[in-house]
Amino acid sequence: MPTGRLFRSAWARSLAHGNRSVIPLPVAPWRESRSAQALPAADTGIRMVTFELLLGLVAFCVALAMLAQRFNLPVAVPLVLGGMALAFVPGLPVIELNPELALALFLPPLLQASAYRTDWPAFKSNLRPILLLAIGAVFFSAGLVAVVAKSMVPGLPWWAAIALGAIVAPPDAVAAASVLKQFNLPRRMVVVLEGESLINDASSLVLYRFAVAAVSAGTVSYGQGALEFVGTAVGGALIGWLAGRAAMWLFAHTKDTLLDITLSLLAGFGAYLAAEAAHASGVLAAVACGLVLGRQQHAEFTARTRLELNAVWGFVEFLLASLVFMLIGLQLRGIVTRLADYDWGQLALLGLAVSATLMVSRFLWIFPTAWLPRALSKRLREADPMMPWGQLTVLSWAGMRGVVSLAVALSLPAGFPGRDIIVFLAFCAIFTTLVLQGTTLGWVLKRLQVDAPEAALAEPETAQLRADITAAARDAVKAHQGSEVATEHSQAATELVAEYEARAERSSLDGQDLESHAQKLHAQQRLRLVAIDAGRKKLADQTDQVDAESHRTLGEELDLEEQQIRRALGEQA
């Protein structure tokens, strides 16, 4: 089939398979509820099958995640491949992604969690390169993809080609987090990549909506589009900030850990949905909410809340991210069915061309924008030295796409020119970037010798802050020791001051070489882990000699101490 005829009757084919048996996931209502009647047996059976299918998917995600650990692969890769394999299992229902529900269910918690961990000072200091990628690279990549798609398929309207570019242009926050945590990248690179992935969806979604509106109306107002872009971004950030502040006020009046954790989960959803209802950026609202919670966590959260919050959010992130990548792979069956009448040779060529353009465009944007401003401005060269070429190459190669691209493609209105092909190309972009770039990123890092310094050597600022914290604790005990109230406990206070004096001496950097001090601290922490392991074995031997509550308390003390040490060593607790 000639490329000029590739899109003939595309909107008709997109509706040609509407009678298939499908299961929409994330789960949408199967039919209207009957509030006053019991569900028929058939309806109950369908719901049970859906529940069992979800449990099966979660179990399969766990197996694939273990496989990824075994072969040192980014977990997203086997999950997508596993979903693609499941899509063609005989007898398995076609599972279709509900776009709006998928974005509302997956994006807020995952974006909020990433923003919660974001290093805000580092984010601010790298705001210029982050915005260059999150806005500039998105528009540049979208434009190049649109040009390539239009040249290969002349019958595709320009604004439909731009909509395709907007859909596939932004790297995905979930995909970035999944892939990047496998590698020991320099801190600045991680900040730039994660910062870009947190806010680039906002710029791409504005461009996407603008393009879809242009296809429908036939005319566009560029001034209105620019105003909408600014309004959506500012409105979303403001709503997210307000939601975060409201959540912090509630945390200040609630000292129950379970309520705090529940509120933290609801805050991101509330910010996202409120922003979307106000026609602002739900993405930026969830990010802003997460940033507020992350910045204020030590002011309002109790110690127990902070510890348990990390565990709960870790579980939520794993579960949602795993299902996201699995659902991406599972969409392949529906995509193939809708494209049954197309020339697959032409489709494959188009998919390769768009995916290649997407990857090359990132190089074409990053290298000139990193070099040219510094070549023109001496002040910028001195204030913000350019990354080494190897790091820029890795930055260009780390542009994985994910669920946002696919969900937005699936949300294209029925009858949109080339809808089925655009969904197919979005899938190609996700598959190519995740599998090709995700699996080769480690090799690229080794070849270019791009890695971070060993975590055992603490930064001078960290070591100094640790010494200052110890000194502050010692001074507080000394002040309490001198008060009249503390007279009867003077002996206890004296012993505690001596303990803090010893800690302050160990933490002090005065007259010490940072590297030798860090190595000594590293050796001490390793020995403490040996001691904790011995203590845990002794505790296990005494299981029947103490009551369960005492046994649990002693175990938690050992666990918290081990977690503290492993975190200081840069290891997983």
Secondary structure, 3 states (H helix, E strand, C coil): CCHHHCCCCHHHHCCCCCCCCEEEECCCCCCCCCCCCCCCHHHHHHHHHHHHHHHHHHHHHHHHHHHHHHCCCCCHHHHHHHHHHHHCCCCCCEEEECHHHHHHHHHHHHHHHHHHCCCHHHHHHCHHHHHHHHHHHHHHHHHHHHHHHHHHCCCCCHHHHHHHHHHHCCCCHHHHHHHHCCCCCCHHHHHHHHHHHHHHHHHHHHHHHHHHHHHHHCCCCHHHHHHHHHHHHHHHHHHHHHHHHHHHHHHHCCCCHHHHHHHHHHHHHHHHHHHHHCCCCHHHHHHHHHHHHHHHHHHHCCHHHHHHHHHHHHHHHHHHHHHHHHHHHHCHHHHHHHCCCCCHHHHHHHHHHHHHHHHHHHHHHHHHHHHHHHHHCHHHHHHCCCCCHHHHHHHHHCCCCCHHHHHHHHCCCCCCCCHHHHHHHHHHHHHHHHHHHHHHHHHHHHHHCCCCCCCCCCCHHHHHHHHHHHHHHHHHHHHHHCCCCCHHHHHHHHHHHHHHHHHHHHHCCCCCCHHHHHHHHHHHHHHHHHHHHHHHHHHHHCCCCCCHHHHHHHHHHHHHHHHHHHHHCCCCC
